[in-house]
């Protein structure tokens, strides 16, 4: 998959994988998917921020979801993708193994995250779809207030 513009299509999620596990983001949060590019390190950024990339003239922080989920670290591969998405008031890039699909989801086939992963911020729930179980991610809860402030300071210092 090269660059893909994703258009809203009702109650849908963008499905992506990390280490074979499927995750989903609300399609309204996702702007596009593109092949991964080299990531420039960002000094003093929160641990889940790999660095920054330039996407169409905009410098975007790259979130490493692997770190947030405690998955094994690995080098960026040419087959990896960046999901460009809105996380609250910020546009970010998420490094994922692959962007798989856009799946219909009405929210009624989900189990709340608190029932499965108590205290885990960022996962909204687990959806049961035809393709199996998919963790639904909530980017609005991805960064803590402290991480958000740290990222702002790091971006400001790097771009000053």
C-alpha positions, -999 to +999 in steps of 0.1 A: +000+000+000+014+034-009-003+065+003-041+061+007-066+088+016-092+073+038-127+087+036-154+083+063-180+056+056-205+056+084-197+035+115-163+022+104-129+015+119-095+013+102-080-020+111-042-023+115-018-050+129+011-051+154+028-084+159-002-102+143-027-086+167-055-066+151-063-031+164-088-005+151-092+033+151-124+052+144-123+061+107-131+097+115-098+100+134-077+086+106-067+109+077-045+087+056-021+057+055+013+057+039+045+037+038+068+043+067+097+067+062+128+074+083+119+088+117+141+117+130+147+113+168+131+140+190+153+148+220+135+148+254+102+135+240+081+111+260+092+074+257+063+065+234+073+091+209+098+077+184+106+110+168+091+131+140+084+128+103+077+154+076+043+147+060+033+171+032+053+199+049+040+193+084+062+179+112+043+152+130+053+132+161+055+094+155+039+073+183+053+039+189+023+019+199+046-011+206+061+008+236+026+017+249+015-019+247+048-034+260+055-053+227+090-061+216+109-033+200+122-036+164+136-015+137+113+002+112+108-020+081+101-009+046+068-028+048+056-008+079+030+019+076+023+053+092-013+060+100-018+098+100-046+105+126-061+131+149-053+126+186-074+152+203-061+186+190-029+171+175-022+153+142+001+124+148+016+095+129+013+059+143+039+034+133+021+001+125+031-032+109+003-030+083-030-013+075-054-042+068-089-030+061-118-007+068-144-026+087-180-018+095-187-016+132-217-004+151-203-004+186-227-030+198-204-059+193-178-046+217-167-055+252-157-024+273-119-023+280-125-021+318-140-056+317-109-070+300-080-047+307-088-027+339-068+005+342-054+004+307-057+038+291-060+040+253-080+008+246-117+017+244-129-019+240-126-051+221-148-056+190-160-090+178-160-088+140-160-115+113-122-113+112-118-120+149-112-099+179-100-063+174-088-039+201-104-005+195-079+023+202-089+057+216-062+082+205-077+109+227-064+089+258-031+079+243-009+105+260-011+114+297-013+151+305+024+150+315+034+132+282+014+158+262+032+187+280+066+170+274+059+164+238+048+201+233+081+212+249+102+188+228+085+199+196+088+236+205+125+232+213+132+212+181+114+236+158+126+268+174 
